[in-house]
Amino acid sequence: MSQTDSYIVFCVEERDSVDYERVINRLFLAYDYEYDNYVVYGKGINGPANYEPFFFRADRSFDMYQFVKFVVSKSSLCSYTLYNYNNMNVDLEDSNYYFMEENMHPNYELAAYDKLHLQKKIFRKILRTMKRVYNYY
């Protein structure tokens, strides 16, 4: 793989209020250049049910924020990780939640921040940056 195969993926993990190491929800967000919209792959991690993964799209960063805010409580602490996946298919519909999760590795990390609350301004700024920072496949 070369550096020009890089694809930015933003991971948001909602953490348990008592045990920060315990992940409640995990979401992977990316910008789909082919369809000119944002995508989210997600899954509830811990809970009474065996949650199924999901995949959705949103045309605007505001709409994606609204969806994430509905899934992840604004009062919860979260971790944010920006990944450089250099092994992702350009067609984001060929990827899935399990691919994203399997590739969570420190070697792919660009930046990581812990113990943050979901904030619209910061979240949307990250999404808009993902849209504007890219390479040609």
C-alpha positions in Angstrom: 0.0 0.0 0.0 1.2 3.5 -0.7 0.5 6.7 1.2 -1.9 7.8 -1.6 -4.2 5.0 -0.6 -5.0 6.8 2.7 -8.6 7.4 3.8 -9.5 9.4 6.9 -11.9 7.6 9.3 -13.2 9.3 12.4 -14.1 7.0 15.3 -16.4 8.1 18.2 -16.6 5.8 21.2 -19.2 6.6 23.8 -17.8 5.5 27.2 -19.5 4.2 30.3 -20.1 6.8 33.0 -18.6 4.7 35.8 -16.0 2.6 33.9 -14.4 4.8 31.2 -12.7 1.7 29.6 -16.1 0.2 28.8 -17.3 1.2 25.3 -21.1 1.7 25.0 -21.4 2.7 21.3 -18.8 2.8 18.6 -19.2 4.8 15.4 -16.9 5.1 12.4 -17.5 8.1 10.2 -16.1 8.8 6.7 -16.7 11.1 3.8 -17.8 9.4 0.6 -16.3 11.3 -2.3 -18.1 9.2 -4.9 -21.6 10.1 -3.5 -20.6 13.5 -1.9 -22.0 12.6 1.5 -21.0 11.4 5.0 -21.4 7.8 6.1 -21.5 6.2 9.5 -20.9 2.6 10.5 -21.9 1.9 14.0 -22.9 -0.6 16.6 -23.9 -0.7 20.3 -21.2 -2.6 22.1 -22.3 -3.3 25.6 -25.9 -3.8 26.8 -28.6 -6.3 27.4 -29.1 -7.0 23.6 -26.8 -8.3 20.9 -26.8 -5.2 18.8 -26.6 -5.3 15.1 -24.3 -3.0 13.2 -25.7 -0.2 11.0 -24.7 1.9 8.0 -26.3 5.3 7.2 -25.6 8.3 5.0 -26.1 12.1 5.5 -25.7 14.9 3.0 -24.7 17.5 5.5 -22.4 17.5 8.6 -25.3 19.0 10.6 -27.5 16.1 9.8 -24.8 13.6 10.7 -24.2 15.4 14.0 -28.0 15.2 14.7 -27.9 11.5 14.2 -24.8 10.9 16.3 -26.3 13.1 19.0 -29.3 10.9 19.1 -27.2 7.7 19.4 -24.5 9.1 21.7 -25.7 11.1 24.7 -24.2 14.6 24.9 -23.7 14.0 28.6 -21.5 10.9 28.0 -17.8 11.0 27.9 -16.4 10.0 24.5 -13.1 9.2 22.9 -12.3 10.6 19.4 -9.8 8.8 17.2 -8.8 9.9 13.7 -7.5 7.0 11.6 -5.6 6.7 8.4 -6.9 3.5 6.8 -4.7 2.7 3.8 -6.5 -0.5 3.1 -10.0 0.7 2.5 -12.0 0.2 -0.6 -12.8 3.5 -2.4 -16.5 2.3 -2.6 -17.5 2.7 1.0 -20.4 0.4 0.6 -17.9 -2.4 0.2 -16.7 -1.8 3.7 -18.6 -2.5 6.9 -18.5 -2.0 10.6 -16.5 -5.2 11.2 -13.8 -4.1 8.8 -13.5 -0.8 10.6 -13.4 -2.4 14.0 -10.8 -5.0 12.9 -8.5 -2.2 11.6 -8.5 -0.2 14.8 -4.8 -0.2 15.5 -2.3 2.4 16.9 -0.4 2.2 13.6 -3.4 3.7 11.8 -4.0 6.5 14.4 -3.5 10.1 13.3 -4.8 11.6 16.5 -6.7 10.5 19.6 -8.5 12.4 22.3 -10.1 11.1 25.5 -12.8 12.2 27.9 -14.6 14.6 25.5 -18.3 15.5 25.4 -20.1 15.5 22.1 -20.0 19.2 21.0 -21.6 20.3 17.8 -18.9 22.9 16.8 -15.9 20.5 17.2 -17.8 17.5 15.7 -18.8 19.4 12.6 -15.4 20.9 12.2 -13.9 17.4 12.1 -16.4 16.3 9.6 -15.9 19.3 7.3 -12.1 18.8 7.6 -12.5 15.1 6.5 -14.4 16.3 3.5 -11.7 18.8 2.4 -8.6 16.7 3.2 -8.2 13.9 0.6 -6.1 12.4 -2.0 -6.8 11.1 -5.5 -7.2 7.4 -5.9 
